Amino acid sequence: MMQDSPEVGPNPSQSDFSMLSLEVQRSTRSPGYESRVRTLSVAELNERLEETETNIRMFSEELVLQLALRDELDFEKEVKNSFISALIDVQNRQKEHRELLKKKKKLKGGAGTPQGQAEKAVGSYLTTVIPYEKKGQPPSLEDLQILTKILQAMRDDSDKVPSLLTDYILKGPLAENTCISFSCPSFHTCSVSMFSFSTSRGLT
């Protein structure tokens, strides 16, 4: 479900900037550069000045673009890592919850008592099922943020799970489809354990 983000390779503009940078460095560091500049006329100096200012603007614009791209990639990585962390936490809590129930069942001989029923209610949100629709492409960052909030609430066994899940179904990626039933055949309803298998790959 998730795939690695495509690496941003060098484009023609970046290559041009690299060549321009090397050319400027070679010319300014060459022996006699200062003496040659002193021999230039005012017109030639003005021409050199215009070229320099143009280069500065080009480098500045490219720098701004590259910094913005870096910020976007950093944010994407942070969102994906938060999702993976929440998913792993839920899986660990589910495992602990199952082991605890087995121990309680052995101690009580499987007898169902009001006290036992009350204890089993603890951690009930850990078994919440999250519906999703396979679209043949990774979920958006916005979807991952919503799913992360649900997973964090499940991990904490919070009463917010039902409302978060309702918002996800009614306002999230499932809202476009008229059928939102958990048992609807057009949806793939999966538990967290299945969800982790299909979404954890490719997140770094």
N, C-alpha and C positions, 0 to 999 in steps of 0.2 A: 504493500500500500504506500509506504513511504519510499522515496528514492533520494539518492544523494543529490544535492544541489549542483548544477553544472558549474564547473570551474570557469572563472572569467579569464579568458585567454587574451593575449595582446591583440589589439585591433590596429588598423593602419595609423590612426591618429597617435596612439601610444608609441608606435615605432618611429613616426616622424619626430615626436618630441624627444625620443632617445637620441636620434641622430643629430637633432638640433643642439641638444645639450652637449654631446660630445664635440661637436664643431665649435661651439662657443668656448668650451674648456680648452681645446687645442689652440685656438686663436689667441686667447687671452694669456695663456701660459707660455707661448712661444717666445724665444729670445728676440729682443728688439721690438716687442709689441708696443710698448709705451712710446718709444722714439718714433715709430711709424705713425702713431696717432697724432703726435705733436706736429707732424708735417702735413696733416690733412687740412684742407681748406674749410672755411665755415660751412659751405654748402655740403661738403662731404661729412663733416661732423654732424650737421643736422640730419642728414640721411641716416648715419649710423645711430643717432639718438632715436629716430623714429622706428628703426628696425628693432632696437633694444626694447623700447616701450611696447611694441607689438608683441615681441617674444614674451615679455613679462606678463602681458595680459593673457596670452595663450596658456602659459604655464600656470597662471593663477586659476584660470577657468578649469583647466584639466585637474589641478589639485583639488578644487572644490568638488568636482564630480567624483574623483577617486575617494575622497574622504566620505562623501555621502554614500557611495557604494559600500565602503568598509563598514559604516554604521548600520546599513541595512543588513549586511551579512552577519555582523555581530548580534543584532537583534534577532535574526532568524535562528542563529545558533543557540541563543539564550532561551528562546521559546521552545525549541526542540529538546534541549537538555532538561528544561523544567518539566516537560511532558514525560520524558523518559524517567526522571527521578520520581515523579508522582506515581507513575505506572508501577515501578519497581516497589515503591513503598506499599502500594495496595496489594501487590502480589505477596509480599512478605507478611502483611497483616492477615491476608486470607489464609496463608499457610499456618500461621500461629493460631488463628481462630479455629481452623479445622482440627488441629492437634489438641486444642483446649476442649473442644466439644467431645472428642474421642475419649479424653481422660475423664471428663465428667460423666460420660455415658458408662464407662467402666466402673467408676466409683459408685454410681447409683444403680448399677445393674440394669440400666435402660429403663427404669421406672419413671413414668411421667408424673411429676408433681407440680403444683402451682409454682413452687420455688424454682424448680428446674426450668419451667416454661419461661419464667421471668428472666432467668439467667441467659437463656438462649436468645432472648430478644436483644441482648447486648451484642453489638457488632452486626446487626441485621443488614445495615446498609453496605457492608462489605461485599455482599452477594448481589448488589444491584447490577442489572443488565443494561448495557448502553447500546441502543440501536444505532445502526449507521447504514448508509447506502453506498455500495461499491460503485465508483464512477470511473475506475481505470486510471485514476491519477491521485497524487498525494493530497491529503486535506490541506486547506489553506492555513496560514498562520493564525487567522482569526478562529478557525475551527479548533485548532490545537489548543489555543488559549481557553476556549470554552470547555473542552474536554479535560484540560488540566485542572480547572476549577472543580469539575465534577469529581475527578479522581482524588483531589485533595480533600474534598468533603467526605468522600467514601472512606478514605484513610482515617479521618478523624471521627468517623461514625456520626457525622453531623446531621441534624434535622433539616439542613439546607438541601440535602440531596434531592428530594422530590421536586422542589421548586426549580433547582438548577436543571434537572433533567427535563422538566416541563418546558422551561424556556428554550432549552436546546432543541427540543422536538418542534415547538411551535414557531420559534424565531430563527433557528439555526438552519443548517443545510437541508434538514428533512422537511422544512416548512413548505418548500416548493411542490412537494408531492402531496396529493390529496389524501393518500392513505398513510396514516401514522400509527396504526395499531402495531403493538409489539409482535402480534402473530401474523402480520400481513406478509404474504409470500413474496411481495416485491422488495422487501427489506431483508437484510442479513442481520438478524439479531444475535449478538454474540456476547459471551461473558468476557470479563477482563482478561482471563487467561488466553482466550482466542485472540482478543484484540491486541494483546502484547505481541503475539507471534507475527501478526500482519503489519504492525506499525513500528516496531522497534528497529527494524532493519534500515540502515542508511541514515540514521540520525546520529550526528556527531556533535 
